[in-house]
Amino acid sequence: MDVIKEIIQNSAIGPLSKGYQNLVLSLFMSIVFTLAIMFVVLLVHGYSGNIQFGY
C-alpha cells in the first residue's frame, strides 16, 4: 500500500485533492475492469465471430 501511495504522490495527480485522486483512480479502474470483461467475452465467444474484410 505504501508503494501505491508513493506512486500517486509522484504522479500528475499527486498535488490534487483526495476527492479528485479518488475520482481519477476510480475512472482508471472502471476502464481496466471493462477491458478485462471485454477480453473474457472475446475469449469465450470469439470463435463464433464472423470477421469479414472488404467493402
Buried (B, 14 or more C-beta within 10 A) or exposed (E): EEEEEEEBEEEEBEEBEEEEBEEBEEEEEEEEEEEEEEEEEEEEEEEEEEEEEEE
